[in-house]
Amino acid sequence: MKQALLLKDRYQKAAREFVKYRKVLPYQPLEVLEMDIKLVWVERDRKHAFVLTVIDTFTRVVLGRKTAFNNNQHMVKQLWDEIIENYLQPYDCLNRKISMEIRNDNDSRFIAASVQAFFKENHICQVFTHPYTPQENGK
């Protein structure tokens, strides 16, 4: 089958950059941000809802939060549009030359090529934490 070129091409994983330092030590606000998705049980609807949260690890301020029954890459980009508009642009991060790093786990919504392209387009360095390493979170 290989000689006859009948095999399907192997799936290529999206390229990811992993964190270099285990501990989070930001020197100023908006330098290292954390993004995560948690599940909460909604008794009224008898199902789980997703809570997407972004936190500044220096000030411990929650910059944005979205809650929905289904969460996808479009919701991630929508939340980040709000964060950019409400926090990053008023703080003038680009002109102040603040290098921002967003840390997140290996959730498929964060790995999506469109989300990675969105961060590059907005000059935000996205890095992924290693599996099963809670010390890499900004806690």
C-alpha positions in Angstrom: 0.0 0.0 0.0 2.9 2.4 0.8 4.5 1.8 -2.6 1.2 2.3 -4.4 0.7 5.6 -2.4 -2.6 4.3 -0.9 -1.9 5.2 2.7 -3.5 8.3 4.1 -1.1 11.0 5.2 -0.3 11.1 8.9 -2.1 13.7 11.0 0.2 16.6 11.8 -0.1 18.0 15.3 -0.1 21.8 15.5 3.3 23.2 16.5 3.3 24.3 20.2 5.8 26.1 22.4 6.0 24.8 25.9 6.9 26.8 29.0 10.5 27.1 29.7 10.3 28.0 33.4 8.2 26.0 35.9 7.5 28.9 38.3 5.6 32.0 37.2 7.5 35.2 38.3 6.1 38.2 36.5 7.7 41.6 37.2 4.7 43.8 36.2 1.0 43.5 35.4 -0.1 42.0 32.1 3.2 40.2 31.6 2.1 36.7 32.3 -1.5 35.7 31.9 -3.2 32.4 32.6 -6.1 30.9 30.7 -8.1 27.8 31.7 -11.4 26.1 31.2 -13.3 24.5 34.1 -16.5 22.6 34.3 -19.4 23.5 36.7 -22.6 21.6 37.3 -25.8 23.6 36.6 -28.5 21.9 38.6 -31.4 23.7 36.9 -30.3 22.4 33.4 -28.9 19.2 34.8 -25.7 19.5 32.8 -22.2 20.9 32.9 -21.3 24.4 31.8 -17.8 25.5 30.7 -16.2 28.5 32.5 -13.3 30.1 30.5 -11.2 32.4 32.7 -8.2 34.6 32.0 -6.2 35.9 35.0 -3.2 38.2 35.4 -0.7 36.3 37.5 0.9 39.5 38.9 -2.2 41.3 40.2 -4.4 38.1 40.5 -7.2 40.1 38.7 -9.6 38.1 36.5 -9.4 39.9 33.2 -12.2 38.0 31.6 -14.7 35.2 32.0 -17.1 33.4 29.7 -19.6 30.8 30.8 -21.5 28.6 28.3 -22.8 25.1 27.8 -20.6 24.6 24.7 -17.2 26.2 24.4 -15.2 26.4 21.3 -12.3 28.3 19.7 -14.6 31.1 18.6 -15.5 31.8 22.3 -11.8 31.9 23.2 -11.1 34.5 20.5 -14.3 36.5 21.5 -13.1 36.7 25.1 -9.6 37.8 24.0 -11.1 40.5 21.8 -12.8 41.9 24.9 -9.6 41.6 27.0 -7.5 43.4 24.3 -10.1 46.2 24.0 -10.6 46.6 27.8 -7.1 46.0 29.2 -4.3 45.7 26.7 -5.1 48.7 24.5 -5.9 51.2 27.3 -2.6 50.1 29.1 -0.8 50.6 25.7 1.1 47.4 25.9 2.6 47.5 22.4 4.1 51.0 22.8 5.4 50.2 26.3 7.1 47.1 24.8 5.5 44.7 27.4 6.1 41.2 26.2 3.0 39.3 27.1 2.9 35.6 27.6 -0.3 33.6 27.8 0.0 30.2 29.5 -2.6 27.5 29.0 -3.0 23.8 29.1 -3.2 21.5 26.1 -7.0 21.9 25.6 -8.0 21.5 22.0 -9.7 24.9 22.0 -6.3 26.5 22.8 -4.3 24.4 20.3 -6.5 25.3 17.4 -4.6 26.9 14.6 -7.0 29.8 14.4 -6.4 30.6 18.1 -2.6 30.4 17.7 -2.8 32.7 14.7 -5.0 35.1 16.6 -2.4 35.4 19.4 0.5 35.9 16.9 -1.5 38.5 15.1 -2.0 40.4 18.4 1.6 40.1 19.5 0.9 37.7 22.4 3.2 34.8 23.0 1.2 31.6 23.7 2.9 28.8 25.6 1.5 25.5 26.8 2.1 24.0 30.2 3.2 20.4 30.4 0.6 17.8 31.3 0.3 17.0 35.0 2.5 19.9 36.2 0.4 22.1 38.5 3.5 24.0 39.6 3.5 25.6 36.1 0.2 27.3 36.8 0.1 30.8 38.3 -1.3 29.6 41.6 
